[in-house]
Amino acid sequence: VQLQASGGGLVQAGGSLTLSCAAPRVSLENYVMSWFRQAPGKGREGVSCISTSGGSTNYANSVKGRSTISRDNAKNTVYLQMNSLKPEDTAAYFCNAGNRFWGQGTQVTVSS
């Protein structure tokens, strides 16, 4: 399963970004999808996950209330909308399918 993450960038503190994760050649609808992040010098941290139907979501305390994970199975895409971004959100963000398959990271940099 090849996952393609996109949507990262440089944003000022307080700004917003929406990350996307797509799989051009395989259906994601049967996978629980997750977002992780890894800041320089730190381990990989789970950020959020969403059930196959989209009816159940979970968030790390560090992003709860500021982020929304969603999926559009018709578009075969999972999203992570992040608001009120903080410098400590700076990291490479990775999507994961079924706790098995990883995409390449997309870099989020939040300036103070």
C-alpha positions as CSV (number, residue, x, y, z in Angstrom):
1,V,0.0,0.0,0.0
2,Q,1.6,3.3,-1.1
3,L,0.3,6.3,0.8
4,Q,0.9,9.8,-0.3
5,A,0.8,12.6,2.3
6,S,0.5,16.2,1.4
7,G,-0.5,19.6,2.6
8,G,2.3,20.5,4.9
9,G,4.1,23.8,4.8
10,L,5.3,26.8,6.7
11,V,2.7,28.7,8.8
12,Q,2.7,31.2,11.5
13,A,1.5,30.3,15.0
14,G,-2.2,30.5,15.2
15,G,-2.6,29.5,11.6
16,S,-4.2,26.4,10.1
17,L,-3.3,23.6,7.7
18,T,-5.1,20.6,6.3
19,L,-3.1,17.5,5.6
20,S,-4.2,14.9,3.1
21,C,-3.3,11.2,2.7
22,A,-4.3,9.4,-0.4
23,A,-3.5,6.0,-1.9
24,P,-3.6,6.0,-5.7
25,R,-3.8,2.3,-6.3
26,V,-5.5,0.7,-3.3
27,S,-8.7,1.3,-1.4
28,L,-8.3,2.6,2.1
29,E,-11.9,2.1,3.2
30,N,-11.1,-1.1,5.1
31,Y,-8.3,0.4,7.1
32,V,-8.2,2.3,10.3
33,M,-6.2,5.4,9.3
34,S,-3.9,7.3,11.6
35,W,-1.7,10.3,11.6
36,F,1.7,10.3,13.4
37,R,4.3,13.0,13.7
38,Q,8.0,13.1,14.5
39,A,9.8,16.2,15.5
40,P,13.6,16.5,15.1
41,G,15.3,14.5,17.8
42,K,12.1,13.0,19.1
43,G,10.3,9.7,18.7
44,R,7.2,9.2,16.5
45,E,4.0,10.3,18.2
46,G,0.5,9.2,17.5
47,V,-1.7,12.3,16.7
48,S,-5.0,11.0,15.6
49,C,-6.9,8.0,14.2
50,I,-10.2,7.3,12.6
51,S,-12.3,4.2,12.1
52,T,-13.1,2.7,8.8
53,S,-16.5,4.3,8.7
54,G,-15.3,7.6,10.1
55,G,-17.7,7.3,13.0
56,S,-15.0,7.0,15.7
57,T,-12.0,9.3,16.1
58,N,-9.3,9.7,18.7
59,Y,-6.8,12.5,19.3
60,A,-3.6,12.9,21.3
61,N,-4.0,15.4,24.2
62,S,-1.5,17.6,22.5
63,V,-3.8,18.3,19.5
64,K,-7.3,17.6,21.0
65,G,-9.6,20.5,20.4
66,R,-7.4,21.9,17.7
67,S,-7.5,19.2,15.1
68,T,-10.1,17.2,13.2
69,I,-9.5,14.0,11.4
70,S,-11.9,12.9,8.7
71,R,-12.0,10.6,5.7
72,D,-13.8,10.6,2.4
73,N,-13.9,7.0,1.3
74,A,-15.3,8.0,-2.1
75,K,-12.2,10.0,-2.7
76,N,-10.0,7.4,-1.0
77,T,-8.5,10.2,1.1
78,V,-8.0,10.9,4.8
79,Y,-7.6,14.4,6.2
80,L,-6.1,16.1,9.2
81,Q,-7.2,19.6,9.8
82,M,-5.1,21.5,12.3
83,N,-6.0,24.8,13.7
84,S,-4.4,27.2,16.2
85,L,-1.1,25.8,15.3
86,K,1.8,26.1,17.8
87,P,5.6,26.0,17.2
88,E,5.6,22.7,19.1
89,D,3.4,21.2,16.3
90,T,6.5,21.5,14.0
91,A,7.2,18.0,12.8
92,A,7.1,15.6,9.9
93,Y,3.6,14.2,9.7
94,F,3.0,10.7,8.5
95,C,-0.2,8.8,7.6
96,N,-0.6,5.1,8.4
97,A,-3.0,2.5,7.2
98,G,-4.1,-0.3,9.4
99,N,-1.0,0.1,11.7
100,R,0.9,-1.5,8.9
101,F,1.6,0.8,5.9
102,W,3.2,4.2,6.0
103,G,3.4,7.1,3.7
104,Q,6.2,9.5,3.2
105,G,6.1,12.4,5.6
106,T,4.9,15.9,4.9
107,Q,6.7,18.7,6.8
108,V,4.8,21.1,9.0
109,T,6.7,24.1,10.3
110,V,5.1,26.6,12.6
111,S,6.9,29.9,13.2
112,S,6.4,31.9,16.4
